[in-house]
Amino acid sequence: MKRMAASFMSFAVLSFLFCNFIFIRSASANLISVSQEIAIGTDAAKYVEEKYKLVDDAALQARVNKIGQNIVAVSGRKDLKYTFKVLDSDDVNAFALPGGFIYVFRGLTDKMQTDDELAGILGHEVAHIVKRHSINQLQKNIGLTILATILLAKTENGLTAEPAILSAITAGYSRSDESQADRIGFDETLAAGYNPYSMLIGLMKLDSISPREKTDLFSDHPGILKRIENMKKYLDTLKIPVQVKETDSSAYIANASGQTPPLKVSAEGLSQLERTYFLAGNIYKISMQPAYNPDYYILDSDGSNIYIYYDDINIIKLTPDDAASAGIDLTTLAREYITSIKLLLSA
């Protein structure tokens, strides 16, 4: 009786998937209902979490989810319950499943240490869901692979079609889909209040990863250098009032009114150039305040480092290494930064 029930269940599953296969192949992605999208994503998400397991770090999981939800709040699609989770793998990777399920790998959170960098990655993945790119991929790639998998699967032993579904979904987006996700992700990340250079810095870090570390995050994307070029064009549209300048050993901010002291050392997993891009983005955020007041700058310290704030905007963290490289004490260096930023914003 148990074997007969299992056989019947196998036949029912096969019949259901075959009917849905015919429907999906004949319909456009927009005709796949939200409930169907969620069902597909739920099954694939269960398989992913069984295969990789989640990182046992409640603080990291909560942090990534909070960043993701901030982006969802300003996204163009809110008819889903989005989840953001970190998988326990060294891969430098992230992906989105239908229905609002977004995953990043621990290897990626290790590389992208700041909230802004992670926001840039998550903004890209949210954009894939907003435009239903994974549903397009499922429709395009489902084909005979799933039918063959179901025919060979031994459902009585718990083997199902999830691997084939996941493979179809993550087979690689088109170049136009990836470019669209970059553009929408850039807009969403900015609207959520993150640094405008977040995605650019993330792309720069991806470009610096050695070939042996590169994973699916690079598959079928436009060339990484092309994506960086496009991101700089998006930034140009913001008319940021300062420019990032780089020398052989440092980077600094400048415009016609002056320049900041140069940054010569790395900190918090960011090179001096990446730190300078973040500084430029924070200066832009100050310039967008409705009532700029040069008296709103604040210095704060954790006993070792000094943080410069404008109101509640954390402009930059300066370290003892920064002071040593400048040949002055840390407080003096921080005051030089405030003076130079005020000058830059007076242009």
C-alpha positions as CSV (number, residue, x, y, z in Angstrom):
1,M,0.0,0.0,0.0
2,K,2.9,2.4,0.9
3,R,4.6,1.7,-2.4
4,M,1.3,2.2,-4.3
5,A,0.8,5.5,-2.6
6,A,4.4,6.6,-3.4
7,S,3.9,5.6,-7.0
8,F,0.6,7.5,-7.2
9,M,2.3,10.5,-5.6
10,S,5.1,10.3,-8.2
11,F,2.6,10.2,-11.0
12,A,0.7,13.2,-9.5
13,V,3.8,15.2,-9.1
14,L,4.9,14.4,-12.7
15,S,1.4,15.3,-14.0
16,F,1.4,18.5,-12.1
17,L,4.8,19.6,-13.3
18,F,4.1,18.6,-16.9
19,C,0.9,20.7,-16.9
20,N,2.8,23.6,-15.5
21,F,5.6,23.0,-18.0
22,I,3.1,23.3,-20.8
23,F,1.6,26.4,-19.2
24,I,5.0,28.1,-18.6
25,R,6.3,27.4,-22.1
26,S,3.2,28.9,-23.7
27,A,2.8,31.9,-21.4
28,S,4.8,35.0,-20.8
29,A,6.5,35.5,-17.5
30,N,4.0,38.1,-16.6
31,L,1.2,35.4,-16.7
32,I,2.9,33.4,-14.0
33,S,1.0,34.4,-10.9
34,V,2.6,35.8,-7.8
35,S,1.4,32.8,-5.8
36,Q,3.0,30.4,-8.4
37,E,6.2,32.5,-8.2
38,I,6.3,32.2,-4.4
39,A,5.6,28.5,-4.5
40,I,8.5,27.9,-6.9
41,G,10.8,30.0,-4.8
42,T,9.7,28.4,-1.5
43,D,10.6,24.9,-2.8
44,A,14.0,26.1,-4.2
45,A,14.8,28.0,-1.0
46,K,14.2,24.8,1.1
47,Y,16.6,22.9,-1.1
48,V,19.3,25.7,-0.9
49,E,19.1,25.8,2.9
50,E,19.4,22.1,3.2
51,K,22.4,22.0,0.8
52,Y,24.4,25.0,2.2
53,K,23.0,25.5,5.8
54,L,22.7,29.0,7.2
55,V,25.5,30.8,9.0
56,D,25.0,30.3,12.8
57,D,25.4,34.0,13.6
58,A,22.2,35.7,14.6
59,A,23.7,39.2,14.5
60,L,25.0,38.8,10.9
61,Q,21.7,37.4,9.7
62,A,19.8,40.3,11.3
63,R,22.2,42.8,9.9
64,V,21.9,41.5,6.3
65,N,18.1,41.2,6.6
66,K,17.8,44.8,7.9
67,I,19.9,46.2,5.0
68,G,17.8,44.2,2.5
69,Q,14.5,45.3,4.0
70,N,15.7,48.9,3.8
71,I,16.1,48.5,0.1
72,V,12.8,46.7,-0.3
73,A,11.1,49.6,1.4
74,V,12.0,51.9,-1.6
75,S,11.8,49.2,-4.3
76,G,9.3,49.0,-7.1
77,R,7.8,45.8,-5.9
78,K,6.3,45.2,-2.5
79,D,3.8,42.4,-3.2
80,L,6.2,39.8,-1.7
81,K,7.6,38.9,1.7
82,Y,11.3,39.3,1.1
83,T,13.9,37.3,3.1
84,F,17.6,37.9,3.2
85,K,19.8,35.1,4.6
86,V,23.5,34.3,4.8
87,L,24.7,30.8,3.6
88,D,27.6,29.1,5.3
89,S,30.0,28.9,2.3
90,D,33.3,30.6,1.5
91,D,32.0,31.4,-2.0
92,V,32.0,35.1,-3.0
93,N,28.4,35.0,-4.3
94,A,24.8,36.1,-4.0
95,F,21.6,35.2,-5.8
96,A,17.9,35.8,-5.9
97,L,15.1,33.2,-6.1
98,P,11.6,33.8,-7.3
99,G,9.2,35.0,-4.6
100,G,11.6,37.3,-2.7
101,F,14.2,34.8,-1.4
102,I,17.7,36.4,-1.5
103,Y,20.9,34.7,-0.3
104,V,24.4,35.9,0.1
105,F,27.3,33.6,1.0
106,R,29.6,34.1,4.0
107,G,32.5,34.6,1.7
108,L,30.8,37.7,0.3
109,T,30.0,39.2,3.7
110,D,33.7,38.7,4.6
111,K,34.7,40.7,1.5
112,M,32.1,43.4,1.8
113,Q,32.5,44.5,5.4
114,T,30.4,47.7,5.4
115,D,26.7,48.0,5.3
116,D,26.9,50.2,2.2
117,E,28.8,47.6,0.3
118,L,26.3,44.9,1.2
119,A,23.5,47.3,0.3
120,G,24.9,47.6,-3.2
121,I,25.0,43.8,-3.7
122,L,21.5,43.4,-2.2
123,G,20.1,46.2,-4.3
124,H,21.2,44.4,-7.4
125,E,19.5,41.1,-6.2
126,V,16.3,42.9,-5.2
127,A,16.2,44.5,-8.7
128,H,16.3,41.0,-10.2
129,I,13.1,40.2,-8.3
130,V,11.5,43.5,-9.0
131,K,11.8,42.8,-12.8
132,R,11.0,39.1,-12.3
133,H,14.3,38.1,-14.1
134,S,14.4,34.7,-12.3
135,I,10.9,33.9,-13.6
136,N,12.1,34.8,-17.1
137,Q,15.1,32.4,-16.6
138,L,12.8,29.6,-15.4
139,Q,10.6,30.0,-18.4
140,K,13.6,30.0,-20.7
141,N,15.5,27.1,-19.2
142,I,13.0,24.7,-17.7
143,G,12.7,22.5,-20.8
144,L,13.3,18.8,-20.8
145,T,15.8,18.9,-17.9
146,I,13.0,19.0,-15.4
147,L,10.9,16.4,-17.1
148,A,13.9,14.0,-17.3
149,T,14.8,14.7,-13.7
150,I,11.2,13.9,-12.6
151,L,11.1,10.7,-14.6
152,L,14.3,9.5,-13.0
153,A,13.6,10.8,-9.5
154,K,12.7,8.3,-6.8
155,T,10.3,10.4,-4.9
156,E,9.7,7.7,-2.3
157,N,13.3,8.3,-1.3
158,G,12.8,12.0,-1.0
159,L,14.5,12.9,-4.3
160,T,12.7,15.8,-6.0
161,A,13.1,18.2,-8.9
162,E,14.4,21.1,-6.8
163,P,18.0,20.8,-8.0
164,A,16.8,21.1,-11.6
165,I,14.5,24.0,-10.8
166,L,17.4,25.8,-9.1
167,S,19.7,25.1,-12.0
168,A,17.2,26.5,-14.4
169,I,16.7,29.6,-12.3
170,T,20.4,30.3,-11.8
171,A,21.6,29.3,-15.2
172,G,22.7,32.9,-15.8
173,Y,20.8,36.1,-16.6
174,S,21.1,37.8,-19.9
175,R,23.5,40.7,-20.2
176,S,20.5,43.1,-20.5
177,D,19.0,41.7,-17.3
178,E,22.3,42.2,-15.4
179,S,22.7,45.7,-16.7
180,Q,19.1,46.6,-15.7
181,A,19.7,45.1,-12.2
182,D,22.8,47.3,-11.8
183,R,20.9,50.4,-12.8
184,I,17.8,49.7,-10.7
185,G,20.0,48.5,-7.8
186,F,21.9,51.7,-7.9
187,D,18.7,53.8,-7.7
188,E,17.3,51.7,-4.9
189,T,20.5,51.7,-2.8
190,L,20.7,55.5,-3.2
191,A,17.0,55.9,-2.3
192,A,17.4,53.8,0.8
193,G,20.0,56.3,2.1
194,Y,23.2,54.3,1.4
195,N,26.3,55.8,0.0
196,P,26.0,56.5,-3.7
197,Y,29.4,54.9,-4.3
198,S,28.3,51.6,-2.7
199,M,27.8,49.6,-5.9
200,L,30.9,51.0,-7.5
201,I,33.0,50.0,-4.5
202,G,31.4,46.5,-4.5
203,L,32.2,46.1,-8.2
204,M,35.8,47.3,-7.7
205,K,36.2,44.6,-5.0
206,L,34.8,41.9,-7.2
207,D,37.2,43.0,-9.9
208,S,40.1,42.6,-7.5
209,I,39.3,39.0,-6.6
210,S,41.6,36.4,-8.0
211,P,40.2,34.2,-10.8
212,R,40.3,31.1,-8.5
213,E,37.9,32.8,-6.1
214,K,35.4,34.0,-8.7
215,T,32.0,32.3,-8.6
216,D,28.5,32.5,-10.2
217,L,28.3,36.2,-9.3
218,F,30.4,36.7,-12.4
219,S,28.6,34.3,-14.8
220,D,27.1,35.9,-17.9
221,H,27.5,39.4,-16.5
222,P,28.6,42.2,-18.7
223,G,32.4,42.5,-18.2
224,I,33.2,43.7,-14.8
225,L,35.2,46.7,-16.2
226,K,32.2,47.6,-18.3
227,R,29.9,47.5,-15.3
228,I,32.3,49.8,-13.4
229,E,32.3,52.2,-16.4
230,N,28.5,52.2,-16.4
231,M,28.3,52.8,-12.6
232,K,30.6,55.8,-13.0
233,K,28.2,57.1,-15.6
234,Y,25.3,56.7,-13.2
235,L,27.2,58.6,-10.6
236,D,27.9,61.4,-13.1
237,T,24.1,62.0,-13.3
238,L,24.1,62.9,-9.6
239,K,26.4,65.9,-10.2
240,I,28.4,65.2,-7.1
241,P,30.1,68.4,-6.2
242,V,33.6,66.9,-5.6
243,Q,35.9,64.6,-7.5
244,V,38.0,61.7,-6.4
245,K,41.6,62.0,-7.3
246,E,44.2,59.2,-7.0
247,T,48.0,59.3,-6.9
248,D,50.5,56.3,-6.8
249,S,50.2,56.2,-3.0
250,S,47.1,58.1,-1.9
251,A,43.7,59.4,-2.8
252,Y,41.9,62.6,-1.9
253,I,38.8,64.7,-2.7
254,A,39.0,67.9,-4.6
255,N,37.1,70.6,-6.5
256,A,37.8,74.2,-7.5
257,S,37.7,75.4,-3.9
258,G,40.3,73.0,-2.5
259,Q,41.0,69.5,-1.4
260,T,41.0,67.1,1.6
261,P,44.1,65.7,3.2
262,P,45.2,62.6,1.3
263,L,44.2,59.1,2.5
264,K,47.3,56.9,2.4
265,V,46.3,53.7,4.3
266,S,43.6,51.1,4.1
267,A,41.0,50.5,6.9
268,E,38.0,48.2,7.6
269,G,38.8,46.2,4.5
270,L,38.8,49.3,2.2
271,S,41.7,50.6,0.2
272,Q,42.6,54.2,0.4
273,L,40.8,54.7,-2.9
274,E,37.7,53.0,-1.7
275,R,37.7,55.0,1.5
276,T,38.0,58.2,-0.6
277,Y,35.0,57.2,-2.7
278,F,32.9,56.7,0.4
279,L,34.1,60.1,1.7
280,A,33.0,61.7,-1.6
281,G,29.6,60.0,-1.3
282,N,29.1,61.3,2.3
283,I,30.1,64.8,1.2
284,Y,27.4,64.5,-1.5
285,K,24.9,63.4,1.2
286,I,25.7,66.5,3.2
287,S,25.3,68.7,0.1
288,M,21.8,67.3,-0.3
289,Q,20.7,68.4,3.2
290,P,17.9,71.0,2.9
291,A,19.5,73.4,5.4
292,Y,23.3,73.0,5.4
293,N,24.9,74.4,8.5
294,P,28.7,74.5,8.8
295,D,28.4,74.4,12.6
296,Y,26.9,70.9,12.5
297,Y,30.2,69.0,12.3
298,I,31.0,66.8,15.3
299,L,34.1,64.8,16.4
300,D,33.6,61.5,18.3
301,S,36.1,59.0,19.5
302,D,36.0,55.3,20.6
303,G,39.3,55.8,22.5
304,S,41.4,54.9,19.5
305,N,39.8,56.2,16.3
306,I,38.1,59.5,15.6
307,Y,34.8,59.7,13.7
308,I,33.7,62.9,11.9
309,Y,30.0,63.5,11.7
310,Y,27.8,66.1,10.1
311,D,24.6,65.9,12.1
312,D,23.9,62.2,11.9
313,I,25.9,61.4,8.8
314,N,29.1,59.5,9.6
315,I,31.5,61.2,7.1
316,I,34.7,59.2,7.8
317,K,36.6,57.2,10.4
318,L,40.2,58.3,10.9
319,T,42.6,55.9,12.5
320,P,46.0,56.2,14.2
321,D,47.6,54.9,11.0
322,D,46.0,57.8,9.2
323,A,47.6,60.2,11.7
324,A,51.0,58.5,11.4
325,S,50.9,58.7,7.6
326,A,50.1,62.4,7.8
327,G,52.8,63.1,10.4
328,I,50.4,64.8,12.8
329,D,48.2,63.9,15.7
330,L,44.7,62.4,15.1
331,T,42.7,65.3,16.4
332,T,44.6,67.8,14.3
333,L,44.1,65.6,11.2
334,A,40.3,65.4,11.9
335,R,40.0,69.2,12.2
336,E,41.9,69.6,8.9
337,Y,39.3,67.3,7.3
338,I,36.5,69.4,8.7
339,T,38.0,72.6,7.5
340,S,38.7,71.2,4.0
341,I,35.1,69.7,3.7
342,K,33.6,73.1,4.6
343,L,35.7,74.7,1.9
344,L,34.7,72.1,-0.7
345,L,31.0,72.7,0.1
346,S,31.4,76.5,-0.2
347,A,31.9,76.2,-4.0
